[in-house]
Amino acid sequence: MEVKKAPAGPRLSPQQVWDAVAHASFAVLSHVTAAGAPRSSGVVYVVSGGSMYVAVAPDSWKARHIGVDGRVAVTVPIRRGGLLASVFPIPPMTISFAGVATLRTAETVDSVPGLARLVPPDRRDACTIVEVRPEGHFVTYGVGVPLLAMRDPARSRARIPVA
């Protein structure tokens, strides 16, 4: 009896995955509170130099809790476009990763390309920037595969070293 090998997932380079993250602008950023309770929230971001940057209020939960430990998880949903998306509920592709977050001062707004457009002018002097640097692996679903292949988890999943 011949054993069939499961189809392999897409072969993606770290740069291809990072390019897909850079072309999106929305992510779900997750962290834990000091008491160990999980929290997540949607954020808009920019990518520069191998990091993701998010502007938050200095007194926000994100700034307070991320500043304690710095460990975060990020999921970037990437919408599939085209005509089918307007007719059928097509799930997004996703890229997830764990990372280390560092809080930066408002001066960072001027040193990261594109970050200033995320911060309203009246908040530029009073914001905190969260820099997220991915660690370990990117975990993707649906990235680099045809739409119908997303039905098959073995063909749709990939695990790519960050670098």
Backbone hydrogen bonds in HBPLUS format (Angstrom, degrees):
<---DONOR---> <-ACCEPTOR-->    atom                        ^
c    i                          cat <-CA-CA->   ^        H-A-AA   ^      H-
h    n   atom  resd res      DA  || num        DHA   H-A  angle D-A-AA Bond
n    s   type  num  typ     dist DA aas  dist angle  dist       angle   num
A0016-GLN N   A0013-SER O   3.12 MM   3  5.21 120.7  2.49  99.5 113.6     1
A0017-VAL N   A0013-SER O   3.19 MM   4  6.53 160.4  2.23 155.5 160.2     2
A0018-TRP N   A0014-PRO O   2.90 MM   4  6.10 166.2  1.92 152.1 156.4     3
A0019-ASP N   A0015-GLN O   2.85 MM   4  5.97 152.5  1.93 145.0 152.4     4
A0020-ALA N   A0016-GLN O   3.09 MM   4  6.33 151.3  2.17 141.2 148.2     5
A0021-VAL N   A0017-VAL O   3.00 MM   4  6.38 154.5  2.07 151.8 159.0     6
A0022-ALA N   A0018-TRP O   2.89 MM   4  6.13 156.0  1.94 147.4 154.4     7
A0023-HIS N   A0019-ASP O   2.99 MM   4  6.22 137.3  2.18 142.3 153.0     8
A0024-ALA N   A0021-VAL O   3.24 MM   3  5.39 143.6  2.38 101.2 111.2     9
A0045-TYR N   A0025-SER O   3.03 MM  20  5.40 146.1  2.15 133.9 141.8    10
A0027-ALA N   A0043-VAL O   2.96 MM  16  5.48 155.5  2.02 155.5 161.6    11
A0043-VAL N   A0027-ALA O   2.84 MM  16  5.48 157.1  1.89 159.7 164.1    12
A0028-VAL N   A0075-THR O   2.81 MM  47  5.20 161.4  1.84 150.8 157.2    13
A0075-THR N   A0028-VAL O   2.99 MM  47  5.20 152.5  2.07 142.1 150.8    14
A0029-LEU N   A0041-SER O   2.91 MM  12  5.54 164.0  1.93 162.2 156.9    15
A0041-SER N   A0029-LEU O   3.00 MM  12  5.54 147.9  2.10 141.2 150.6    16
A0030-SER N   A0073-ALA O   2.78 MM  43  5.05 166.4  1.79 163.6 163.7    17
A0073-ALA N   A0030-SER O   3.01 MM  43  5.05 152.1  2.09 133.9 139.6    18
A0031-HIS N   A0039-ARG O   2.87 MM   8  5.48 159.2  1.92 154.4 160.0    19
A0039-ARG N   A0031-HIS O   2.85 MM   8  5.48 153.3  1.93 171.0 164.7    20
A0033-THR N   A0037-ALA O   2.83 MM   4  5.20 156.9  1.88 143.1 150.1    21
A0036-GLY N   A0033-THR O   2.87 MM   3  5.07 160.3  1.90 110.4 116.0    22
A0046-VAL N   A0053-TYR O   3.12 MM   7  5.38 148.9  2.22 141.8 151.3    23
A0053-TYR N   A0046-VAL O   2.79 MM   7  5.38 164.4  1.81 163.8 167.6    24
A0048-SER N   A0051-SER O   2.99 MM   3  5.55 159.2  2.04 154.1 160.9    25
A0051-SER N   A0048-SER O   3.08 MM   3  5.55 150.4  2.17 115.9 124.6    26
A0052-MET N   A0132-VAL O   2.86 MM  80  5.02 163.4  1.89 145.1 150.2    27
A0132-VAL N   A0052-MET O   2.74 MM  80  5.02 168.2  1.76 154.6 158.7    28
A0054-VAL N   A0130-VAL O   2.95 MM  76  5.10 152.3  2.03 141.0 150.0    29
A0130-VAL N   A0054-VAL O   2.73 MM  76  5.10 169.7  1.74 159.2 162.1    30
A0056-VAL N   A0128-THR O   2.80 MM  72  5.31 169.2  1.82 165.7 169.2    31
A0128-THR N   A0056-VAL O   2.82 MM  72  5.31 174.1  1.82 163.2 163.4    32
A0060-SER N   A0057-ALA O   3.05 MM   3  5.19 165.2  2.07 117.0 117.8    33
A0064-ARG N   A0060-SER O   3.00 MM   4  6.24 168.9  2.01 154.8 158.1    34
A0065-HIS N   A0061-TRP O   2.84 MM   4  5.83 174.4  1.84 159.5 161.4    35
A0066-ILE N   A0062-LYS O   2.90 MM   4  5.59 156.2  1.95 144.8 152.8    36
A0067-GLY N   A0063-ALA O   3.19 MM   4  5.79 147.6  2.30 129.3 137.7    37
A0068-VAL N   A0065-HIS O   3.20 MM   3  5.38 146.8  2.31 101.4 110.5    38
A0070-GLY N   A0066-ILE O   2.81 MM   4  4.90 128.1  2.08 133.3 149.3    39
A0101-ALA N   A0070-GLY O   2.57 MM  31  4.63 166.6  1.59 143.0 148.2    40
A0072-VAL N   A0099-GLY O   3.06 MM  27  5.38 164.8  2.08 148.5 148.7    41
A0099-GLY N   A0072-VAL O   2.96 MM  27  5.38 158.2  2.01 146.6 145.0    42
A0074-VAL N   A0097-PHE O   2.85 MM  23  5.45 161.8  1.88 162.8 169.1    43
A0097-PHE N   A0074-VAL O   2.92 MM  23  5.45 149.2  2.02 151.0 158.4    44
A0076-VAL N   A0095-ILE O   2.74 MM  19  5.14 166.1  1.76 152.4 157.1    45
A0095-ILE N   A0076-VAL O   3.02 MM  19  5.14 144.4  2.15 133.3 144.4    46
A0078-ILE N   A0093-MET O   2.71 MM  15  4.97 169.1  1.72 144.6 146.1    47
A0093-MET N   A0078-ILE O   2.89 MM  15  4.97 154.9  1.95 151.2 143.0    48
A0086-SER N   A0083-LEU O   3.09 MM   3  5.63 146.4  2.21 112.4 121.2    49
A0087-VAL N   A0084-LEU O   2.99 MM   3  5.21 148.5  2.09 106.8 116.6    50
A0088-PHE N   A0084-LEU O   2.81 MM   4  5.81 174.3  1.81 174.8 174.4    51
A0090-ILE N   A0088-PHE O   2.95 MM   2  5.73 113.3  2.41 115.0  98.1    52
A0094-THR N   A0141-TYR O   3.00 MM  47  5.22 155.3  2.06 140.8 148.6    53
A0141-TYR N   A0094-THR O   2.91 MM  47  5.22 145.4  2.04 149.6 150.6    54
A0096-SER N   A0139-VAL O   2.84 MM  43  5.15 161.6  1.87 146.7 153.1    55
A0139-VAL N   A0096-SER O   2.85 MM  43  5.15 162.5  1.89 151.9 156.3    56
A0135-GLU N   A0098-ALA O   2.89 MM  37  5.84 159.2  1.93 154.3 149.2    57
A0100-VAL N   A0133-ARG O   3.05 MM  33  5.44 158.3  2.10 144.9 145.5    58
A0133-ARG N   A0100-VAL O   2.98 MM  33  5.44 169.3  1.99 148.4 150.1    59
A0102-THR N   A0131-GLU O   2.82 MM  29  5.17 153.7  1.89 145.3 154.0    60
A0131-GLU N   A0102-THR O   2.86 MM  29  5.17 176.9  1.86 155.8 156.7    61
A0104-ARG N   A0129-ILE O   2.63 MM  25  4.85 158.7  1.68 154.2 159.6    62
A0129-ILE N   A0104-ARG O   3.01 MM  25  4.85 169.1  2.02 136.2 137.9    63
A0108-THR N   A0105-THR O   3.08 MM   3  5.88 163.6  2.10 121.9 126.5    64
A0109-VAL N   A0106-ALA O   3.02 MM   3  5.74 157.7  2.07 120.5 125.8    65
A0110-ASP N   A0107-GLU O   3.28 MM   3  6.01 142.6  2.43 116.4 122.0    66
A0111-SER N   A0108-THR O   2.94 MM   3  5.16 142.6  2.08 106.5 118.0    67
A0115-LEU N   A0112-VAL O   3.16 MM   3  5.65 164.5  2.18 132.9 137.1    68
A0118-LEU N   A0115-LEU O   2.97 MM   3  5.53 156.3  2.03 117.2 124.5    69
A0119-VAL N   A0116-ALA O   3.20 MM   3  5.42 155.0  2.26 106.9 114.1    70
A0123-ARG N   A0120-PRO O   2.83 MM   3  5.42 161.6  1.86 124.0 130.3    71
A0124-ARG N   A0121-PRO O   3.39 MM   3  5.34 166.2  2.41 103.6 107.6    72
A0126-ALA N   A0123-ARG O   3.05 MM   3  5.14 141.4  2.21 101.8 113.4    73
A0162-VAL N   A0136-GLY O   2.90 MM  26  5.74 167.9  1.91 144.2 141.8    74
A0138-PHE N   A0160-ILE O   2.72 MM  22  5.14 163.9  1.75 158.7 159.1    75
A0160-ILE N   A0138-PHE O   2.89 MM  22  5.14 159.4  1.93 149.6 155.7    76
A0140-THR N   A0158-ALA O   2.88 MM  18  5.17 163.8  1.90 146.6 152.1    77
A0158-ALA N   A0140-THR O   3.13 MM  18  5.17 145.1  2.25 135.5 134.9    78
A0142-GLY N   A0156-SER O   2.90 MM  14  4.69 157.4  1.95 122.9 129.8    79
A0149-ALA N   A0146-PRO O   3.00 MM   3  5.35 133.7  2.22 107.0 120.1    80
A0150-MET N   A0147-LEU O   3.04 MM   3  5.58 156.1  2.10 113.6 120.9    81
A0151-ARG N   A0148-LEU O   3.28 MM   3  5.95 168.9  2.29 114.7 118.1    82
A0152-ASP N   A0149-ALA O   2.97 MM   3  5.59 159.6  2.01 119.3 125.1    83
A0155-ARG N   A0152-ASP O   3.03 MM   3  5.48 130.0  2.29 111.5 123.9    84
A0156-SER N   A0152-ASP O   3.03 MM   4  6.16 135.9  2.23 148.5 161.5    85
A0156-SER N   A0153-PRO O   3.16 MM   3  4.93 129.5  2.43  91.1 104.9    86
A0157-ARG N   A0153-PRO O   3.02 MM   4  5.86 147.0  2.13 155.0 156.2    87
